[in-house]
Amino acid sequence: MSKKSKKGFPNSTADAFHVDGDAKIVKATIEHAGYLQHRLRPSDVRECMIHASTPWRALHAPLRYKGAYTWTGLWKNEPVCMFGVVPFMETDDFAGATIWMLGSDVIDGNIRPFLRNSKLMCDWIAERYDLIENVVPIDHNKTLKWLDWLGFAFGEEATIVNGYSCVRFVRCDEAIEVRFQ
């Protein structure tokens, strides 16, 4: 992750990656994962289940992956989401990563700061990778709408994950996009 952001993001401090009023983005910890594992939205718990995982495993595992970046979104110092990227390919001329996010219902009660900061963060991450991707259950309409707003493109056919229909979402560097057209 070496490219510089063009938007003045992040607004870093000594203890936070980004600060925006009552919203902060900080490096994730096992304490954040332990707190959030019992507070995830039902749709996020369902996603964990679809991927044959538990909330505990889904939140703790990225903290151990070599090369992964994992952050926690705080609202008034309460962990409300964890998110990050786990690289799946890095060569001299290509960097690809799986992007993910799991959160609590507190996000829905503070949607404007969440949307603003998720857009800035996603743009910042996308500047550092040629391709970021993942899958989401095809019936998670709210998530699909948010991902579309963040600039992701969607696969045309369903991807089956453990018997559940999901859709692949992808955001890639313009040069990569041209190569695949």
C-alpha positions as CSV (number, residue, x, y, z in Angstrom):
1,M,0.0,0.0,0.0
2,S,2.1,2.9,-1.2
3,K,0.1,5.2,-3.4
4,K,-0.9,8.6,-1.9
5,S,-4.5,9.7,-1.6
6,K,-5.6,12.7,-3.7
7,K,-8.4,13.7,-1.3
8,G,-6.5,14.6,1.9
9,F,-7.7,11.3,3.4
10,P,-6.9,10.1,6.0
11,N,-7.1,12.7,8.7
12,S,-4.7,10.8,11.0
13,T,-3.9,11.5,14.6
14,A,-1.5,9.8,17.0
15,D,-4.2,7.2,18.0
16,A,-6.4,7.0,14.9
17,F,-6.0,6.3,11.1
18,H,-8.8,8.8,10.4
19,V,-10.9,11.1,12.6
20,D,-14.2,12.7,11.5
21,G,-16.1,14.2,14.4
22,D,-17.5,11.3,16.5
23,A,-16.4,8.7,13.9
24,K,-12.9,7.2,14.0
25,I,-11.0,4.6,12.0
26,V,-8.4,2.8,14.0
27,K,-6.2,-0.3,13.7
28,A,-8.3,-3.3,14.7
29,T,-7.5,-5.3,17.8
30,I,-8.7,-8.6,19.3
31,E,-10.6,-6.5,21.8
32,H,-12.6,-4.9,19.0
33,A,-13.3,-8.3,17.5
34,G,-14.4,-9.7,20.8
35,Y,-16.7,-6.8,21.4
36,L,-18.3,-6.9,17.9
37,Q,-18.7,-10.7,17.6
38,H,-21.8,-10.5,19.8
39,R,-23.2,-7.3,18.2
40,L,-23.2,-8.0,14.5
41,R,-26.3,-7.2,12.4
42,P,-28.3,-10.3,11.5
43,S,-27.4,-10.0,7.9
44,D,-23.7,-10.0,8.8
45,V,-24.2,-13.1,11.0
46,R,-25.9,-14.7,8.0
47,E,-22.9,-13.9,5.8
48,C,-20.6,-15.6,8.3
49,M,-22.8,-18.6,8.3
50,I,-22.9,-18.8,4.5
51,H,-19.1,-18.8,4.5
52,A,-19.1,-21.6,7.1
53,S,-17.7,-19.3,9.7
54,T,-18.6,-17.9,13.0
55,P,-18.6,-14.2,13.9
56,W,-15.7,-14.9,16.2
57,R,-13.6,-16.5,13.4
58,A,-14.6,-14.0,10.7
59,L,-13.5,-11.0,12.9
60,H,-10.4,-12.6,14.5
61,A,-8.9,-14.4,11.5
62,P,-8.0,-11.3,9.4
63,L,-5.9,-10.0,12.4
64,R,-3.6,-13.0,11.8
65,Y,-3.3,-13.0,8.0
66,K,0.1,-11.9,6.7
67,G,-0.2,-8.7,4.6
68,A,-3.8,-8.1,5.6
69,Y,-5.0,-4.7,6.8
70,T,-7.8,-4.6,9.3
71,W,-9.4,-1.5,10.8
72,T,-12.2,-0.8,13.2
73,G,-14.8,1.9,12.8
74,L,-15.6,3.6,16.1
75,W,-18.6,5.8,16.8
76,K,-18.2,7.7,20.0
77,N,-15.3,5.3,20.8
78,E,-17.6,2.2,20.5
79,P,-16.6,-0.4,17.9
80,V,-19.4,-0.5,15.3
81,C,-17.7,-2.3,12.4
82,M,-14.5,-4.0,11.4
83,F,-13.3,-4.1,7.8
84,G,-10.2,-4.6,5.7
85,V,-8.4,-6.2,2.9
86,V,-6.7,-9.6,2.6
87,P,-4.3,-9.8,-0.3
88,F,-4.7,-12.8,-2.6
89,M,-2.1,-11.9,-5.2
90,E,0.8,-9.5,-5.2
91,T,3.3,-9.4,-8.0
92,D,5.5,-6.6,-9.4
93,D,2.7,-5.5,-11.7
94,F,-0.5,-6.6,-10.0
95,A,-2.1,-6.4,-6.5
96,G,-5.4,-8.0,-5.7
97,A,-7.3,-8.3,-2.4
98,T,-10.5,-9.5,-0.9
99,I,-12.3,-6.6,0.8
100,W,-14.8,-7.2,3.6
101,M,-16.8,-5.5,6.3
102,L,-18.9,-6.7,9.3
103,G,-20.8,-4.3,11.5
104,S,-23.4,-3.7,14.2
105,D,-26.8,-2.0,14.1
106,V,-25.2,1.2,15.4
107,I,-24.1,1.9,11.8
108,D,-27.8,2.1,10.7
109,G,-28.5,4.7,13.4
110,N,-25.5,6.9,12.2
111,I,-25.7,6.3,8.5
112,R,-24.4,9.7,7.1
113,P,-21.0,9.5,8.9
114,F,-20.8,5.8,8.0
115,L,-21.5,6.4,4.3
116,R,-19.1,9.4,4.1
117,N,-16.3,7.5,5.7
118,S,-16.9,4.2,4.0
119,K,-16.7,6.0,0.6
120,L,-13.4,7.8,1.5
121,M,-12.0,4.5,2.9
122,C,-13.0,2.4,-0.1
123,D,-11.5,5.0,-2.5
124,W,-8.3,5.0,-0.5
125,I,-8.1,1.2,-0.5
126,A,-8.9,1.0,-4.2
127,E,-6.0,3.4,-5.0
128,R,-3.7,0.8,-3.4
129,Y,-4.9,-2.3,-5.3
130,D,-5.5,-3.1,-8.9
131,L,-8.5,-5.2,-8.0
132,I,-10.6,-5.6,-4.8
133,E,-13.4,-8.1,-4.7
134,N,-15.6,-10.4,-2.7
135,V,-19.1,-11.9,-2.8
136,V,-22.3,-11.0,-1.0
137,P,-25.6,-12.9,-0.7
138,I,-27.7,-12.0,-3.7
139,D,-30.7,-11.1,-1.5
140,H,-28.8,-8.5,0.7
141,N,-30.4,-5.6,-1.3
142,K,-29.2,-2.9,1.2
143,T,-25.6,-4.1,0.9
144,L,-25.8,-4.3,-2.9
145,K,-27.1,-0.8,-3.1
146,W,-24.2,0.4,-0.8
147,L,-21.6,-1.5,-2.8
148,D,-23.0,0.0,-6.1
149,W,-22.7,3.5,-4.5
150,L,-19.1,2.7,-3.6
151,G,-18.3,2.0,-7.2
152,F,-18.3,-1.7,-7.4
153,A,-19.4,-3.7,-10.5
154,F,-21.3,-6.9,-10.1
155,G,-21.0,-10.3,-11.8
156,E,-23.8,-11.2,-14.2
157,E,-24.3,-14.7,-12.8
158,A,-24.8,-16.0,-9.3
159,T,-21.9,-17.6,-7.5
160,I,-23.0,-20.4,-5.2
161,V,-21.3,-20.5,-1.8
162,N,-22.3,-23.4,0.4
163,G,-25.6,-23.7,-1.4
164,Y,-26.5,-19.9,-1.2
165,S,-26.7,-17.6,-4.2
166,C,-24.2,-14.8,-4.0
167,V,-23.0,-12.2,-6.4
168,R,-19.4,-11.3,-7.0
169,F,-18.6,-7.6,-6.6
170,V,-15.4,-6.1,-8.1
171,R,-13.7,-2.7,-8.2
172,C,-10.5,-2.5,-10.3
173,D,-8.0,0.0,-11.6
174,E,-8.9,1.4,-15.0
175,A,-5.8,-0.2,-16.6
176,I,-6.9,-3.6,-15.3
177,E,-10.5,-3.0,-16.4
178,V,-9.3,-2.3,-20.0
179,R,-7.2,-5.6,-20.0
180,F,-10.3,-7.7,-19.2
181,Q,-12.7,-6.1,-21.7
